[in-house]
Amino acid sequence: MLTAQKSAVLMDTLPDQLIWDILSRITRPADRNSVSLACKRFHEIENEQRLFLRVGCGLNPANEALNTLCNRFPNLMKVEVVYSGWMSKLGKQLDDQGLLALSNSCPSLADLTLSYCTFITDAGIGYLAACSKLSSLKLNFTPRITGCGILSVVVGCKNLSVLHLILCLNISSAEWLEYLGKVQKIEYLLIKNCRAIGEGDLVKLGFSWRNLKHLQFEVDANYRYMKLYDRIAVDRWQKQLVPCENMYELSLVNCIIRPGRGLACVLDKCKNLEKIHLDMCVGLRDNDIVGLAQSSRGLRSISLRVPSDFSVPLLISNRLILTDESLKALAENCPKLESIRISYSDGEFPSLSSFTLDGILCLIRSCPVRELSLDHVYSFNDDGMEALCSAYCLETLELVRCQEITDDGLQLVAQFSQLSVLRLSKCLGVTDDGFKPLVGSDKLDMLVVEDCPQISERGIHGAARAVTFKQDLSWMY
């Protein structure tokens, strides 16, 4: 048996590369901390190798503790500070001085996330301008930071290519968007529920649209119509060529799509778009989807959540509905489309969309669809399920509140050649009888049934290798 002294000598003879390889295979922070206590050499190399740090409520006193950690791990490249669930009894949060210590002690810092950091102000965020390698900044509910603080970061950090702003209530568009438009470095931009930033402000990105690869823009639904386009913004959208050659993923939520202005100018300019998500976008027209389909022939995924007539305010005039023309344009122009999600915001009210079964089936028959999700699509019935028997690429099917599907339609699932995952939720017309052909067949890898009143857990037992069942019928009352 080796003594502690002999073990220490043996550790000292191991090559550095071998120890680095051992530590790189240990991913859990707790395990790495334990290993680093085994011997002094492990401890030293672990300190050099640690590149990621996630801290939050456990920091106490926060500034001093973070400073100690930064000095211990001098090569940190990614830091997350998360105060979700924080209460005053847990001690004071990290503040501006903590960010000063971070910027001084971490010369390799490239990725920083600040979440629920309510004590950090523009002064603190301004210290990050000294982090020359910072390329990614993600802020989630940092209410004391304004556009001035963001401007100092985008000016100082020349390599900034990823910017996420979520629930940053006091950040307006101002000069920082204009500056991003000039330097043309931003590639991944996420703006979610920032009340002072509207769709019209995105025109300030200018020629940065050329380099954008991923854009996610979500307007707070409660403030969707309070920030209207001004005349200057409209003129800039109409005069400016919006090149989007590198955009491969676009997500718009609660946005206003108006002809000749704003984000309507973007949809038909994304020549290399692969994924698009349009959720509750008021004013979306067939012309917009047709232009998108004709331009983005490499599209692989589309998700449409259509608002009901009930959810649209009177200030949106001349409303135009989406029809099968949109779906047929996608079928004719997007031969790589493999993921389709169609959802209606509320089935109890008339919808702005009039997709019929023919339109949906045209899309399914023309494209190699692997994933299909339908929510509140009342036009999809047992005839649609029969048509899916010829969808030879279909692997995942999700049906939510599709009330025209009965047991006869569901039993056809056993004939779907490639289907391995089936999800049913809030479907009223299906009973246990619909699953009888699947029980014991080993057809499905996964079956998920949620909140369907006529289906029992016993009735779906053995209908897939993995079965998940949940029954909460409060949605019916």
C-alpha positions as CSV (number, residue, x, y, z in Angstrom):
1,M,0.0,0.0,0.0
2,L,1.3,3.4,-0.9
3,T,1.9,5.9,1.9
4,A,0.8,9.5,1.6
5,Q,4.4,10.5,1.1
6,K,5.0,8.0,-1.7
7,S,1.7,9.0,-3.3
8,A,2.8,12.7,-3.3
9,V,6.1,11.7,-4.9
10,L,4.4,9.7,-7.6
11,M,2.1,12.6,-8.4
12,D,5.1,14.9,-8.7
13,T,6.5,12.6,-11.4
14,L,3.4,12.6,-13.7
15,P,3.7,14.7,-16.8
16,D,1.7,18.0,-16.8
17,Q,-0.1,16.9,-20.0
18,L,-1.4,13.7,-18.3
19,I,-2.7,15.7,-15.3
20,W,-4.4,18.2,-17.6
21,D,-6.0,15.3,-19.4
22,I,-7.3,13.8,-16.2
23,L,-8.8,17.0,-15.0
24,S,-10.4,17.8,-18.3
25,R,-12.4,14.6,-18.0
26,I,-13.9,15.7,-14.7
27,T,-16.8,18.0,-15.5
28,R,-18.7,18.4,-12.2
29,P,-17.3,21.4,-10.2
30,A,-17.7,19.6,-6.9
31,D,-15.6,16.6,-8.1
32,R,-12.9,19.0,-9.5
33,N,-12.8,20.8,-6.2
34,S,-12.3,17.5,-4.4
35,V,-9.6,16.3,-6.8
36,S,-7.7,19.6,-6.4
37,L,-7.4,18.9,-2.7
38,A,-5.6,15.5,-3.3
39,C,-2.2,17.2,-3.7
40,K,-0.6,20.6,-4.2
41,R,0.2,19.9,-7.8
42,F,-3.4,19.0,-8.7
43,H,-4.5,22.1,-6.9
44,E,-2.1,24.3,-8.9
45,I,-2.9,22.8,-12.3
46,E,-6.7,22.9,-11.5
47,N,-6.4,26.6,-10.8
48,E,-4.7,27.2,-14.1
49,Q,-7.1,25.0,-16.0
50,R,-10.5,26.3,-14.6
51,L,-12.1,28.4,-17.4
52,F,-15.7,28.6,-16.2
53,L,-17.2,29.9,-12.9
54,R,-20.8,30.2,-11.9
55,V,-21.6,32.1,-8.6
56,G,-24.5,33.8,-7.0
57,C,-26.3,33.8,-3.6
58,G,-23.5,31.8,-2.0
59,L,-21.0,34.7,-2.3
60,N,-20.6,36.4,1.0
61,P,-19.2,38.9,1.3
62,A,-19.8,39.1,-2.5
63,N,-17.2,41.5,-3.7
64,E,-14.3,40.0,-1.6
65,A,-15.3,36.4,-2.4
66,L,-15.4,37.0,-6.2
67,N,-12.0,38.8,-6.0
68,T,-10.5,35.8,-4.3
69,L,-11.9,33.4,-6.8
70,C,-10.7,35.5,-9.7
71,N,-7.2,35.5,-8.2
72,R,-7.3,31.8,-7.7
73,F,-8.4,31.1,-11.3
74,P,-6.5,33.6,-13.4
75,N,-7.5,32.0,-16.8
76,L,-11.2,32.3,-16.4
77,M,-12.9,32.8,-19.8
78,K,-16.6,32.5,-18.8
79,V,-18.3,33.8,-15.7
80,E,-22.0,33.6,-14.7
81,V,-23.4,35.6,-11.8
82,V,-26.9,34.5,-11.0
83,Y,-29.0,35.9,-8.2
84,S,-32.3,34.2,-9.0
85,G,-34.2,33.7,-5.7
86,W,-32.0,36.1,-3.8
87,M,-33.3,37.6,-0.5
88,S,-31.7,40.3,1.7
89,K,-31.0,37.8,4.5
90,L,-28.6,36.0,2.1
91,G,-26.2,39.0,2.2
92,K,-25.5,41.9,0.0
93,Q,-25.3,41.2,-3.8
94,L,-22.3,41.7,-6.0
95,D,-22.1,45.4,-6.9
96,D,-20.0,47.7,-9.1
97,Q,-16.9,47.1,-7.1
98,G,-17.2,43.4,-7.8
99,L,-17.3,44.0,-11.6
100,L,-14.2,46.2,-11.2
101,A,-12.4,43.3,-9.5
102,L,-13.6,41.0,-12.3
103,S,-12.3,43.2,-15.0
104,N,-8.9,43.7,-13.3
105,S,-8.3,40.0,-12.4
106,C,-9.6,38.2,-15.5
107,P,-7.7,39.3,-18.6
108,S,-9.0,36.3,-20.6
109,L,-12.7,37.0,-19.8
110,A,-14.7,36.4,-23.0
111,D,-18.2,35.5,-21.9
112,L,-20.1,37.2,-19.0
113,T,-23.7,36.6,-17.8
114,L,-25.3,38.8,-15.2
115,S,-28.8,37.6,-14.0
116,Y,-31.0,39.3,-11.4
117,C,-28.0,41.5,-10.4
118,T,-30.0,44.4,-9.0
119,F,-27.2,46.3,-7.4
120,I,-25.1,46.8,-10.6
121,T,-25.3,50.2,-12.2
122,D,-23.9,51.9,-15.4
123,A,-20.7,52.6,-13.5
124,G,-20.1,48.9,-12.8
125,I,-21.0,47.8,-16.3
126,G,-18.6,50.5,-17.6
127,Y,-15.7,48.7,-16.0
128,L,-16.2,45.9,-18.5
129,A,-14.9,48.2,-21.3
130,A,-11.4,47.2,-20.0
131,C,-12.1,43.6,-20.9
132,S,-10.5,43.6,-24.4
133,K,-11.4,39.9,-25.1
134,L,-15.1,40.1,-24.1
135,S,-17.1,38.8,-27.0
136,S,-20.4,37.8,-25.2
137,L,-22.5,39.8,-22.7
138,K,-25.8,38.5,-21.4
139,L,-28.0,40.6,-19.1
140,N,-31.2,39.3,-17.5
141,F,-33.2,41.7,-15.3
142,T,-30.5,44.2,-14.4
143,P,-32.9,47.2,-13.8
144,R,-30.3,49.8,-12.9
145,I,-28.4,49.6,-16.2
146,T,-29.4,52.0,-18.9
147,G,-28.4,52.6,-22.5
148,C,-25.4,54.6,-21.3
149,G,-23.9,51.6,-19.7
150,I,-24.4,49.4,-22.8
151,L,-22.8,52.1,-24.9
152,S,-19.7,52.1,-22.8
153,V,-19.4,48.3,-23.3
154,V,-20.0,48.2,-27.0
155,V,-17.5,51.1,-27.5
156,G,-14.8,49.6,-25.3
157,C,-15.2,45.9,-26.2
158,K,-14.2,45.8,-29.9
159,N,-14.8,42.0,-30.2
160,L,-18.4,42.0,-28.8
161,S,-20.4,39.7,-31.1
162,V,-23.1,38.3,-28.7
163,L,-25.5,40.6,-26.8
164,H,-28.5,39.4,-24.8
165,L,-30.8,41.9,-23.1
166,I,-33.7,40.3,-21.2
167,L,-36.1,42.3,-19.0
168,C,-33.7,45.3,-18.9
169,L,-36.5,47.8,-18.3
170,N,-34.4,51.0,-18.4
171,I,-32.3,50.3,-21.5
172,S,-33.5,52.4,-24.4
173,S,-32.1,52.2,-27.9
174,A,-30.3,55.5,-28.0
175,E,-26.7,55.6,-29.2
176,W,-25.6,52.0,-28.5
177,L,-27.6,50.5,-31.4
178,E,-26.3,53.2,-33.7
179,Y,-22.7,52.3,-32.6
180,L,-23.3,48.6,-33.2
181,G,-24.5,49.5,-36.7
182,K,-21.2,51.3,-37.4
183,V,-18.7,48.7,-36.1
184,Q,-20.6,45.8,-37.8
185,K,-19.4,43.2,-35.3
186,I,-22.6,41.9,-33.7
187,E,-23.6,38.4,-34.8
188,Y,-26.1,37.2,-32.2
189,L,-28.6,39.7,-30.8
190,L,-31.4,38.9,-28.4
191,I,-33.7,41.6,-27.0
192,K,-36.6,40.4,-24.9
193,N,-39.2,42.4,-23.0
194,C,-37.1,45.6,-22.9
195,R,-40.0,48.0,-22.9
196,A,-38.0,51.0,-24.1
197,I,-36.9,49.3,-27.3
198,G,-39.4,48.9,-30.2
199,E,-39.3,47.2,-33.6
200,G,-38.7,50.6,-35.3
201,D,-35.4,51.0,-33.3
202,L,-33.8,48.1,-35.0
203,V,-33.3,50.2,-38.2
204,K,-30.4,51.8,-36.2
205,L,-28.4,48.6,-36.7
206,G,-27.7,49.8,-40.3
207,F,-25.3,47.6,-42.1
208,S,-24.8,45.4,-39.1
209,W,-27.8,43.5,-40.5
210,R,-25.3,42.1,-43.0
211,N,-23.3,40.2,-40.2
212,L,-26.2,39.2,-38.0
213,K,-26.6,35.4,-37.8
214,H,-29.2,35.1,-35.1
215,L,-31.8,37.7,-34.1
216,Q,-34.4,37.1,-31.4
217,F,-36.7,40.1,-30.7
218,E,-39.6,39.9,-28.3
219,V,-41.8,42.7,-27.3
220,D,-43.5,42.7,-23.9
221,A,-47.1,41.8,-24.7
222,N,-48.5,44.3,-22.2
223,Y,-46.6,47.2,-24.0
224,R,-46.7,45.9,-27.6
225,Y,-48.6,48.8,-29.0
226,M,-47.4,51.7,-26.8
227,K,-44.2,52.4,-28.8
228,L,-45.4,53.3,-32.3
229,Y,-43.3,54.0,-35.4
230,D,-42.3,57.7,-35.8
231,R,-42.1,59.2,-39.2
232,I,-38.3,59.3,-39.2
233,A,-38.0,55.6,-38.5
234,V,-40.5,54.7,-41.2
235,D,-38.5,56.8,-43.8
236,R,-35.2,55.1,-42.7
237,W,-36.7,51.6,-43.1
238,Q,-38.0,52.5,-46.6
239,K,-34.8,54.1,-47.8
240,Q,-32.3,51.7,-46.3
241,L,-31.3,48.5,-48.0
242,V,-31.4,45.8,-45.3
243,P,-28.9,43.1,-46.3
244,C,-29.3,39.9,-44.3
245,E,-27.1,37.4,-46.2
246,N,-25.8,35.7,-43.1
247,M,-29.0,35.5,-41.0
248,Y,-29.7,31.8,-40.3
249,E,-32.1,32.1,-37.4
250,L,-34.8,34.7,-36.8
251,S,-37.3,34.8,-34.0
252,L,-40.0,37.6,-33.6
253,V,-42.5,37.6,-30.8
254,N,-45.4,40.1,-30.3
255,C,-44.1,42.3,-33.1
256,I,-46.0,44.5,-35.5
257,I,-45.4,43.6,-39.1
258,R,-46.5,46.6,-41.3
259,P,-46.1,46.8,-45.1
260,G,-43.1,48.8,-46.2
261,R,-41.7,49.4,-42.7
262,G,-39.9,47.8,-39.8
263,L,-39.4,44.1,-39.7
264,A,-41.5,43.5,-42.9
265,C,-38.4,44.9,-44.8
266,V,-36.3,42.1,-43.3
267,L,-38.3,38.9,-44.0
268,D,-37.6,38.7,-47.8
269,K,-33.9,39.6,-47.5
270,C,-32.7,36.5,-45.5
271,K,-31.3,34.4,-48.3
272,N,-29.6,31.9,-46.1
273,L,-32.3,31.6,-43.3
274,E,-32.7,28.1,-41.8
275,K,-35.0,28.7,-38.9
276,I,-37.8,31.2,-38.3
277,H,-40.2,31.6,-35.4
278,L,-43.1,34.1,-35.8
279,D,-45.1,34.2,-32.6
280,M,-48.2,36.5,-32.3
281,C,-46.9,38.9,-35.0
282,V,-49.7,41.2,-35.8
283,G,-50.1,42.3,-39.4
284,L,-48.3,39.3,-41.0
285,R,-49.6,38.8,-44.5
286,D,-49.4,36.2,-47.2
287,N,-47.1,38.5,-49.2
288,D,-44.6,38.4,-46.3
289,I,-44.5,34.6,-46.1
290,V,-44.4,34.2,-49.9
291,G,-41.4,36.7,-50.1
292,L,-39.7,34.8,-47.2
293,A,-40.2,31.4,-49.0
294,Q,-38.9,32.7,-52.3
295,S,-35.8,34.2,-50.7
296,S,-35.0,31.5,-48.1
297,R,-35.0,28.3,-50.1
298,G,-32.7,26.6,-47.6
299,L,-35.3,27.0,-44.8
300,R,-35.4,24.0,-42.5
301,S,-37.7,25.0,-39.7
302,I,-40.7,27.3,-39.4
303,S,-42.9,28.0,-36.4
304,L,-46.1,30.1,-36.8
305,R,-48.2,31.2,-33.8
306,V,-51.1,33.2,-35.2
307,P,-53.0,35.7,-33.1
308,S,-56.8,35.6,-32.9
309,D,-59.1,38.4,-33.9
310,F,-59.8,38.9,-30.3
311,S,-56.2,39.7,-29.4
312,V,-55.7,42.5,-32.0
313,P,-56.4,46.1,-31.0
314,L,-58.4,48.4,-33.2
315,L,-55.4,50.6,-34.0
316,I,-54.1,47.8,-36.4
317,S,-56.3,48.6,-39.4
318,N,-56.6,46.8,-42.8
319,R,-55.8,43.4,-41.2
320,L,-55.0,40.7,-43.7
321,I,-55.2,37.1,-42.9
322,L,-52.8,34.3,-43.6
323,T,-54.2,31.7,-46.0
324,D,-53.1,28.5,-47.8
325,E,-51.2,30.7,-50.2
326,S,-48.5,31.0,-47.6
327,L,-48.3,27.3,-47.0
328,K,-48.2,26.5,-50.7
329,A,-45.4,29.0,-51.3
330,L,-43.4,27.2,-48.6
331,A,-44.1,23.9,-50.2
332,E,-43.0,25.1,-53.7
333,N,-39.9,27.0,-52.6
334,C,-38.4,25.2,-49.5
335,P,-37.4,21.7,-50.4
336,K,-35.4,21.2,-47.1
337,L,-38.2,22.1,-44.7
338,E,-38.2,19.4,-42.0
339,S,-39.8,21.0,-38.9
340,I,-43.2,22.7,-39.0
341,R,-45.1,24.1,-36.0
342,I,-48.5,25.8,-36.5
343,S,-50.4,27.2,-33.5
344,Y,-53.4,29.5,-32.9
345,S,-53.4,31.7,-29.9
346,D,-57.0,30.9,-28.8
347,G,-59.4,28.5,-30.4
348,E,-62.5,30.1,-28.9
349,F,-62.2,33.2,-31.1
350,P,-62.1,33.6,-34.9
351,S,-58.5,33.5,-36.1
352,L,-56.7,35.8,-38.5
353,S,-55.4,32.7,-40.3
354,S,-57.5,30.4,-42.6
355,F,-55.2,27.5,-43.1
356,T,-57.2,24.6,-44.4
357,L,-56.4,20.9,-44.3
358,D,-55.5,21.0,-48.0
359,G,-52.9,23.7,-47.4
360,I,-51.3,21.8,-44.5
361,L,-51.2,18.5,-46.5
362,C,-49.7,20.3,-49.5
363,L,-46.8,21.4,-47.2
364,I,-46.4,17.9,-45.7
365,R,-46.4,16.1,-49.0
366,S,-43.9,18.4,-50.7
367,C,-41.3,18.7,-47.9
368,P,-39.3,16.0,-46.0
369,V,-41.1,16.8,-42.7
370,R,-39.5,15.1,-39.7
371,E,-41.3,17.1,-37.0
372,L,-44.9,18.3,-37.1
373,S,-46.6,20.2,-34.3
374,L,-50.2,21.4,-34.5
375,D,-51.9,23.4,-31.7
376,H,-55.5,24.5,-31.9
377,V,-55.6,23.6,-35.6
378,Y,-59.3,22.5,-35.8
379,S,-59.1,21.9,-39.6
380,F,-56.8,18.9,-39.0
381,N,-58.9,15.8,-38.6
382,D,-58.8,12.0,-39.3
383,D,-58.4,12.6,-43.0
384,G,-55.2,14.5,-42.1
385,M,-54.0,11.6,-40.0
386,E,-54.6,9.3,-43.0
387,A,-52.6,11.5,-45.2
388,L,-49.7,11.3,-42.7
389,C,-49.3,7.6,-43.5
390,S,-47.5,8.7,-46.6
391,A,-45.2,11.1,-44.8
392,Y,-42.2,8.8,-44.9
393,C,-39.8,11.1,-43.0
394,L,-42.1,12.0,-40.1
395,E,-40.4,11.1,-36.8
396,T,-42.1,13.3,-34.2
397,L,-45.8,14.3,-34.1
398,E,-47.3,16.7,-31.6
399,L,-51.1,17.3,-31.4
400,V,-52.4,19.9,-29.0
401,R,-56.1,20.8,-28.7
402,C,-56.8,19.2,-32.1
403,Q,-60.4,18.3,-31.3
404,E,-61.4,16.8,-34.7
405,I,-59.1,13.8,-34.3
406,T,-60.8,10.6,-33.1
407,D,-59.8,7.1,-32.2
408,D,-60.0,6.1,-35.9
409,G,-57.4,8.7,-36.8
410,L,-55.1,7.9,-33.9
411,Q,-55.1,4.2,-34.7
412,L,-53.5,5.1,-38.0
413,V,-50.3,6.0,-36.1
414,A,-49.4,2.3,-36.2
415,Q,-49.0,2.7,-40.0
416,F,-46.6,5.7,-39.9
417,S,-43.3,4.2,-41.1
418,Q,-40.8,6.3,-39.2
419,L,-42.7,7.8,-36.3
420,S,-40.9,7.3,-33.0
421,V,-42.3,10.2,-30.8
422,L,-46.0,11.1,-30.2
423,R,-47.3,13.8,-27.9
424,L,-51.0,14.4,-27.3
425,S,-52.3,17.3,-25.1
426,K,-55.8,18.4,-24.4
427,C,-57.4,16.4,-27.1
428,L,-61.0,15.7,-26.4
429,G,-61.9,13.2,-29.1
430,V,-59.4,10.4,-28.3
431,T,-59.9,7.5,-25.9
432,D,-58.0,4.5,-24.7
433,D,-59.3,2.6,-27.8
434,G,-57.1,4.8,-30.1
435,F,-54.0,3.3,-28.6
436,K,-54.9,-0.4,-28.9
437,P,-52.8,-1.0,-32.1
438,L,-49.8,0.5,-30.4
439,V,-49.9,-1.5,-27.1
440,G,-47.1,-4.1,-27.2
441,S,-46.1,-3.2,-30.8
442,D,-42.7,-1.5,-29.9
443,K,-43.7,1.1,-32.6
444,L,-42.9,4.2,-30.5
445,D,-39.9,5.2,-28.5
446,M,-41.7,7.8,-26.6
447,L,-45.4,8.6,-25.9
448,V,-46.5,11.7,-23.9
449,V,-50.1,12.2,-23.0
450,E,-51.2,15.2,-21.0
451,D,-54.6,16.5,-19.9
452,C,-56.7,14.4,-22.3
453,P,-60.0,13.6,-20.3
454,Q,-60.9,10.3,-22.0
455,I,-57.4,8.7,-21.8
456,S,-56.3,6.8,-18.8
457,E,-52.8,5.8,-17.6
458,R,-53.8,2.2,-17.8
459,G,-55.0,2.5,-21.3
460,I,-51.6,3.7,-22.7
461,H,-49.5,1.3,-20.7
462,G,-47.1,-0.5,-23.1
463,A,-47.9,1.7,-26.0
464,A,-44.3,2.9,-26.2
465,R,-40.9,2.1,-24.7
466,A,-41.1,5.3,-22.6
467,V,-44.6,6.6,-21.5
468,T,-45.4,9.8,-19.7
469,F,-48.9,10.5,-18.4
470,K,-50.3,13.6,-16.7
471,Q,-53.9,14.4,-16.0
472,D,-54.9,18.0,-15.1
473,L,-58.3,19.0,-16.4
474,S,-58.5,22.5,-14.9
475,W,-58.0,23.9,-18.5
476,M,-61.5,22.7,-19.3
477,Y,-63.2,24.8,-16.7
